[in-house]
């Protein structure tokens, strides 16, 4: 079971800083992932910057567009 996300910060070059409730932190490079169908809409920098924490996930939302990714899914990005 993943720990809850305390906060998320969208960084330049499609990176995310995720701070967890247990005090851990991760920087995730989403640059390659935004080329995949699942995350391709995040290539829009305005949408990418809307990242916010929601329980065990990160959610991007803008103009009735919403993308949700779990912590596990995002940490898998670090392995790619």
ZARO-890956 format. One line per field, with one value per atom (N, C-alpha, C, O): residue in one letter; x, y, z; chain; atom name. Coordinates in nm, 2 decimals, padded with zeros to 4 digits. Layout:
// residues N
resn	[a / ...]
u	[X / ...]
v	[Y / ...]
w	[Z / ...]
chain	[A / ...]
name	[CA / ...]
This chain:
// residues 80
resn	[x / x / x / x / x / x / x / x / x / x / x / x / x / x / x / x / x / x / x / x / x / x / x / x / x / x / x / x / x / x / x / x / x / x / x / x / x / x / x / x / x / x / x / x / x / x / x / x / x / x / x / x / x / x / x / x / x / x / x / x / x / x / x / x / x / x / x / x / x / x / x / x / x / x / x / x / x / x / x / x / x / x / x / x / x / x / x / x / x / x / x / x / x / x / x / x / x / x / x / x / x / x / x / x / x / x / x / x / x / x / x / x / x / x / x / x / x / x / x / x / x / x / x / x / x / x / x / x / x / x / x / x / x / x / x / x / x / x / x / x / x / x / x / x / x / x / x / x / x / x / x / x / x / x / x / x / x / x / x / x / x / x / x / x / x / x / x / x / x / x / x / x / x / x / x / x / x / x / x / x / x / x / x / x / x / x / x / x / x / x / x / x / x / x / x / x / x / x / x / x / x / x / x / x / x / x / x / x / x / x / x / x / x / x / x / x / x / x / x / x / x / x / x / x / x / x / x / x / x / x / x / x / x / x / x / x / x / x / x / x / x / x / x / x / x / x / x / x / x / x / x / x / x / x / x / x / x / x / x / x / x / x / x / x / x / x / x / x / x / x / x / x / x / x / x / x / x / x / x / x / x / x / x / x / x / x / x / x / x / x / x / x / x / x / x / x / x / x / x / x / x / x / x / x / x / x / x / x / x / x / x / x / x / x / x / x / x / x / x / x]
u	[00.08 / 00.00 / 00.09 / 00.18 / 00.06 / 00.14 / 00.10 / -00.02 / 00.19 / 00.16 / 00.09 / 00.10 / 00.01 / -00.06 / 00.04 / 00.14 / -00.01 / 00.07 / 00.03 / -00.08 / 00.13 / 00.11 / 00.10 / 00.01 / 00.19 / 00.19 / 00.26 / 00.34 / 00.23 / 00.29 / 00.33 / 00.26 / 00.44 / 00.49 / 00.53 / 00.62 / 00.47 / 00.51 / 00.64 / 00.64 / 00.74 / 00.87 / 00.89 / 00.82 / 00.99 / 01.02 / 01.06 / 01.10 / 01.04 / 01.08 / 01.00 / 01.06 / 00.88 / 00.78 / 00.83 / 00.83 / 00.88 / 00.91 / 00.82 / 00.76 / 00.80 / 00.71 / 00.79 / 00.87 / 00.77 / 00.82 / 00.70 / 00.61 / 00.71 / 00.61 / 00.66 / 00.76 / 00.59 / 00.62 / 00.51 / 00.39 / 00.56 / 00.46 / 00.44 / 00.52 / 00.33 / 00.29 / 00.40 / 00.41 / 00.47 / 00.58 / 00.71 / 00.80 / 00.71 / 00.83 / 00.92 / 01.02 / 00.90 / 00.98 / 00.94 / 00.84 / 01.03 / 01.02 / 01.07 / 01.16 / 01.01 / 01.05 / 01.04 / 00.95 / 01.14 / 01.13 / 01.11 / 01.19 / 01.00 / 00.97 / 00.97 / 00.91 / 01.05 / 01.06 / 00.95 / 00.95 / 00.86 / 00.74 / 00.76 / 00.67 / 00.88 / 00.91 / 00.88 / 00.81 / 00.92 / 00.90 / 00.75 / 00.69 / 00.70 / 00.56 / 00.46 / 00.35 / 00.48 / 00.38 / 00.37 / 00.28 / 00.46 / 00.45 / 00.36 / 00.32 / 00.32 / 00.23 / 00.09 / 00.06 / 00.00 / -00.14 / -00.20 / -00.28 / -00.16 / -00.22 / -00.20 / -00.29 / -00.08 / -00.05 / -00.03 / 00.02 / -00.06 / -00.02 / -00.08 / -00.02 / -00.19 / -00.25 / -00.17 / -00.18 / -00.08 / 00.00 / 00.12 / 00.19 / 00.13 / 00.23 / 00.19 / 00.28 / 00.07 / 00.02 / 00.08 / 00.03 / 00.17 / 00.23 / 00.13 / 00.15 / 00.03 / -00.08 / -00.15 / -00.18 / -00.18 / -00.24 / -00.14 / -00.18 / -00.02 / 00.08 / 00.10 / 00.12 / 00.10 / 00.12 / 00.00 / 00.02 / -00.11 / -00.22 / -00.21 / -00.30 / -00.10 / -00.09 / -00.12 / -00.07 / -00.20 / -00.23 / -00.24 / -00.28 / -00.22 / -00.23 / -00.37 / -00.45 / -00.40 / -00.53 / -00.52 / -00.52 / -00.51 / -00.49 / -00.37 / -00.26 / -00.38 / -00.26 / -00.23 / -00.18 / -00.27 / -00.26 / -00.23 / -00.24 / -00.19 / -00.18 / -00.28 / -00.31 / -00.35 / -00.45 / -00.42 / -00.38 / -00.44 / -00.43 / -00.57 / -00.64 / -00.61 / -00.74 / -00.75 / -00.69 / -00.81 / -00.83 / -00.94 / -00.94 / -01.03 / -01.13 / -01.20 / -01.21 / -01.26 / -01.33 / -01.24 / -01.29 / -01.11 / -01.01 / -00.95 / -00.91 / -00.95 / -00.89 / -00.81 / -00.86 / -00.69 / -00.61 / -00.57 / -00.52 / -00.58 / -00.54 / -00.44 / -00.45 / -00.33 / -00.23 / -00.19 / -00.17 / -00.19 / -00.16 / -00.01 / 00.07 / 00.03 / 00.17 / 00.25 / 00.35 / 00.19 / 00.26 / 00.29 / 00.39 / 00.19 / 00.20 / 00.31 / 00.39 / 00.32 / 00.42 / 00.56 / 00.66 / 00.57 / 00.70 / 00.75 / 00.87 / 00.66 / 00.71 / 00.78 / 00.86 / 00.74 / 00.80 / 00.95 / 01.03 / 00.99 / 01.13 / 01.21 / 01.33 / 01.15 / 01.22 / 01.24 / 01.32 / 01.17 / 01.18 / 01.30 / 01.32]
v	[-00.12 / 00.00 / 00.12 / 00.14 / 00.22 / 00.34 / 00.44 / 00.45 / 00.52 / 00.63 / 00.74 / 00.75 / 00.82 / 00.93 / 01.04 / 01.06 / 01.11 / 01.22 / 01.35 / 01.38 / 01.41 / 01.54 / 01.66 / 01.74 / 01.66 / 01.78 / 01.74 / 01.64 / 01.81 / 01.79 / 01.93 / 02.03 / 01.93 / 02.06 / 02.02 / 01.94 / 02.09 / 02.07 / 02.15 / 02.27 / 02.09 / 02.15 / 02.17 / 02.10 / 02.24 / 02.26 / 02.12 / 02.03 / 02.11 / 01.99 / 01.87 / 01.76 / 01.89 / 01.78 / 01.69 / 01.57 / 01.75 / 01.68 / 01.72 / 01.83 / 01.62 / 01.64 / 01.62 / 01.52 / 01.70 / 01.68 / 01.63 / 01.71 / 01.51 / 01.46 / 01.44 / 01.38 / 01.50 / 01.49 / 01.40 / 01.43 / 01.30 / 01.21 / 01.24 / 01.31 / 01.19 / 01.22 / 01.17 / 01.22 / 01.07 / 01.01 / 01.09 / 01.05 / 01.20 / 01.28 / 01.25 / 01.33 / 01.14 / 01.11 / 01.20 / 01.26 / 01.21 / 01.29 / 01.22 / 01.14 / 01.25 / 01.19 / 01.29 / 01.37 / 01.29 / 01.38 / 01.28 / 01.19 / 01.30 / 01.21 / 01.28 / 01.38 / 01.22 / 01.28 / 01.22 / 01.10 / 01.30 / 01.25 / 01.28 / 01.25 / 01.33 / 01.37 / 01.25 / 01.28 / 01.13 / 01.02 / 00.97 / 00.93 / 00.98 / 00.93 / 01.01 / 00.96 / 01.14 / 01.22 / 01.19 / 01.24 / 01.11 / 01.06 / 00.94 / 00.91 / 00.88 / 00.77 / 00.81 / 00.92 / 00.73 / 00.76 / 00.80 / 00.90 / 00.73 / 00.75 / 00.89 / 00.95 / 00.95 / 01.08 / 01.19 / 01.30 / 01.16 / 01.26 / 01.40 / 01.50 / 01.41 / 01.55 / 01.63 / 01.75 / 01.57 / 01.64 / 01.71 / 01.79 / 01.69 / 01.77 / 01.92 / 02.00 / 01.95 / 02.09 / 02.14 / 02.10 / 02.23 / 02.28 / 02.34 / 02.33 / 02.40 / 02.46 / 02.35 / 02.37 / 02.24 / 02.13 / 02.06 / 02.03 / 02.04 / 01.98 / 02.06 / 02.00 / 02.19 / 02.28 / 02.27 / 02.31 / 02.21 / 02.20 / 02.08 / 02.06 / 02.01 / 01.89 / 01.92 / 02.02 / 01.83 / 01.84 / 01.71 / 01.61 / 01.70 / 01.58 / 01.55 / 01.63 / 01.41 / 01.37 / 01.22 / 01.13 / 01.21 / 01.08 / 01.01 / 01.06 / 00.90 / 00.82 / 00.85 / 00.76 / 00.96 / 00.99 / 01.14 / 01.22 / 01.17 / 01.30 / 01.32 / 01.24 / 01.44 / 01.47 / 01.60 / 01.70 / 01.60 / 01.72 / 01.75 / 01.66 / 01.88 / 01.91 / 02.05 / 02.14 / 02.06 / 02.19 / 02.18 / 02.09 / 02.28 / 02.29 / 02.15 / 02.10 / 02.09 / 01.97 / 01.85 / 01.74 / 01.87 / 01.76 / 01.72 / 01.80 / 01.59 / 01.54 / 01.41 / 01.32 / 01.41 / 01.29 / 01.25 / 01.34 / 01.13 / 01.08 / 00.97 / 00.88 / 00.98 / 00.88 / 00.84 / 00.93 / 00.71 / 00.67 / 00.68 / 00.69 / 00.68 / 00.69 / 00.58 / 00.60 / 00.46 / 00.34 / 00.36 / 00.33 / 00.41 / 00.44 / 00.54 / 00.53 / 00.64 / 00.75 / 00.70 / 00.73 / 00.62 / 00.57 / 00.47 / 00.46 / 00.40 / 00.32 / 00.40 / 00.35 / 00.53 / 00.61 / 00.63 / 00.65 / 00.62 / 00.64 / 00.52 / 00.53 / 00.41 / 00.29 / 00.28 / 00.21 / 00.37 / 00.37 / 00.45 / 00.45]
w	[00.00 / 00.00 / 00.00 / 00.08 / -00.09 / -00.10 / 00.00 / 00.04 / 00.04 / 00.13 / 00.06 / -00.07 / 00.13 / 00.06 / 00.02 / 00.08 / -00.08 / -00.13 / -00.05 / -00.04 / 00.00 / 00.08 / -00.01 / 00.00 / -00.11 / -00.20 / -00.33 / -00.34 / -00.43 / -00.57 / -00.62 / -00.61 / -00.69 / -00.75 / -00.89 / -00.91 / -00.99 / -01.13 / -01.15 / -01.12 / -01.20 / -01.23 / -01.38 / -01.46 / -01.42 / -01.56 / -01.62 / -01.55 / -01.75 / -01.83 / -01.79 / -01.79 / -01.76 / -01.73 / -01.61 / -01.62 / -01.51 / -01.39 / -01.28 / -01.27 / -01.19 / -01.07 / -00.94 / -00.93 / -00.85 / -00.71 / -00.63 / -00.61 / -00.58 / -00.50 / -00.36 / -00.33 / -00.26 / -00.12 / -00.06 / -00.08 / 00.01 / 00.07 / 00.22 / 00.28 / 00.27 / 00.41 / 00.51 / 00.62 / 00.47 / 00.56 / 00.56 / 00.63 / 00.48 / 00.47 / 00.36 / 00.33 / 00.29 / 00.17 / 00.05 / 00.05 / -00.04 / -00.16 / -00.28 / -00.27 / -00.40 / -00.52 / -00.63 / -00.64 / -00.72 / -00.84 / -00.96 / -00.98 / -01.03 / -01.14 / -01.27 / -01.29 / -01.36 / -01.50 / -01.58 / -01.61 / -01.62 / -01.70 / -01.85 / -01.93 / -01.89 / -02.03 / -02.13 / -02.23 / -02.10 / -02.19 / -02.18 / -02.28 / -02.06 / -02.04 / -02.12 / -02.16 / -02.14 / -02.21 / -02.35 / -02.42 / -02.40 / -02.54 / -02.56 / -02.67 / -02.45 / -02.45 / -02.45 / -02.41 / -02.51 / -02.52 / -02.38 / -02.37 / -02.28 / -02.15 / -02.09 / -02.03 / -02.12 / -02.07 / -02.17 / -02.14 / -02.30 / -02.40 / -02.39 / -02.43 / -02.32 / -02.30 / -02.21 / -02.21 / -02.13 / -02.03 / -02.10 / -02.04 / -02.23 / -02.31 / -02.31 / -02.34 / -02.29 / -02.28 / -02.14 / -02.04 / -02.15 / -02.02 / -01.93 / -01.80 / -01.98 / -01.89 / -01.81 / -01.69 / -01.87 / -01.81 / -01.71 / -01.59 / -01.75 / -01.66 / -01.53 / -01.43 / -01.54 / -01.42 / -01.32 / -01.21 / -01.36 / -01.27 / -01.17 / -01.09 / -01.17 / -01.09 / -00.94 / -00.89 / -00.88 / -00.74 / -00.67 / -00.74 / -00.54 / -00.47 / -00.44 / -00.41 / -00.45 / -00.41 / -00.36 / -00.44 / -00.23 / -00.17 / -00.21 / -00.18 / -00.28 / -00.32 / -00.47 / -00.54 / -00.52 / -00.66 / -00.69 / -00.60 / -00.81 / -00.86 / -00.97 / -01.05 / -00.96 / -01.06 / -01.13 / -01.07 / -01.26 / -01.34 / -01.39 / -01.44 / -01.39 / -01.43 / -01.48 / -01.43 / -01.60 / -01.66 / -01.77 / -01.85 / -01.77 / -01.88 / -01.90 / -02.01 / -01.79 / -01.80 / -01.84 / -01.88 / -01.84 / -01.87 / -01.74 / -01.67 / -01.72 / -01.59 / -01.62 / -01.68 / -01.56 / -01.57 / -01.43 / -01.36 / -01.39 / -01.26 / -01.27 / -01.36 / -01.19 / -01.19 / -01.05 / -00.97 / -01.02 / -00.88 / -00.86 / -00.95 / -00.73 / -00.69 / -00.76 / -00.81 / -00.75 / -00.81 / -00.96 / -01.01 / -01.03 / -01.17 / -01.20 / -01.29 / -01.12 / -01.13 / -01.10 / -01.16 / -00.99 / -00.95 / -01.05 / -01.07 / -01.12 / -01.23 / -01.34 / -01.41 / -01.35 / -01.45 / -01.42 / -01.51 / -01.29 / -01.26 / -01.31 / -01.32 / -01.33 / -01.37 / -01.53 / -01.58 / -01.60 / -01.74 / -01.79 / -01.91]
chain	[A / A / A / A / A / A / A / A / A / A / A / A / A / A / A / A / A / A / A / A / A / A / A / A / A / A / A / A / A / A / A / A / A / A / A / A / A / A / A / A / A / A / A / A / A / A / A / A / A / A / A / A / A / A / A / A / A / A / A / A / A / A / A / A / A / A / A / A / A / A / A / A / A / A / A / A / A / A / A / A / A / A / A / A / A / A / A / A / A / A / A / A / A / A / A / A / A / A / A / A / A / A / A / A / A / A / A / A / A / A / A / A / A / A / A / A / A / A / A / A / A / A / A / A / A / A / A / A / A / A / A / A / A / A / A / A / A / A / A / A / A / A / A / A / A / A / A / A / A / A / A / A / A / A / A / A / A / A / A / A / A / A / A / A / A / A / A / A / A / A / A / A / A / A / A / A / A / A / A / A / A / A / A / A / A / A / A / A / A / A / A / A / A / A / A / A / A / A / A / A / A / A / A / A / A / A / A / A / A / A / A / A / A / A / A / A / A / A / A / A / A / A / A / A / A / A / A / A / A / A / A / A / A / A / A / A / A / A / A / A / A / A / A / A / A / A / A / A / A / A / A / A / A / A / A / A / A / A / A / A / A / A / A / A / A / A / A / A / A / A / A / A / A / A / A / A / A / A / A / A / A / A / A / A / A / A / A / A / A / A / A / A / A / A / A / A / A / A / A / A / A / A / A / A / A / A / A / A / A / A / A / A / A / A / A / A / A / A / A / A]
name	[N / CA / C / O / N / CA / C / O / N / CA / C / O / N / CA / C / O / N / CA / C / O / N / CA / C / O / N / CA / C / O / N / CA / C / O / N / CA / C / O / N / CA / C / O / N / CA / C / O / N / CA / C / O / N / CA / C / O / N / CA / C / O / N / CA / C / O / N / CA / C / O / N / CA / C / O / N / CA / C / O / N / CA / C / O / N / CA / C / O / N / CA / C / O / N / CA / C / O / N / CA / C / O / N / CA / C / O / N / CA / C / O / N / CA / C / O / N / CA / C / O / N / CA / C / O / N / CA / C / O / N / CA / C / O / N / CA / C / O / N / CA / C / O / N / CA / C / O / N / CA / C / O / N / CA / C / O / N / CA / C / O / N / CA / C / O / N / CA / C / O / N / CA / C / O / N / CA / C / O / N / CA / C / O / N / CA / C / O / N / CA / C / O / N / CA / C / O / N / CA / C / O / N / CA / C / O / N / CA / C / O / N / CA / C / O / N / CA / C / O / N / CA / C / O / N / CA / C / O / N / CA / C / O / N / CA / C / O / N / CA / C / O / N / CA / C / O / N / CA / C / O / N / CA / C / O / N / CA / C / O / N / CA / C / O / N / CA / C / O / N / CA / C / O / N / CA / C / O / N / CA / C / O / N / CA / C / O / N / CA / C / O / N / CA / C / O / N / CA / C / O / N / CA / C / O / N / CA / C / O / N / CA / C / O / N / CA / C / O / N / CA / C / O / N / CA / C / O / N / CA / C / O / N / CA / C / O / N / CA / C / O / N / CA / C / O / N / CA / C / O / N / CA / C / O / N / CA / C / O]
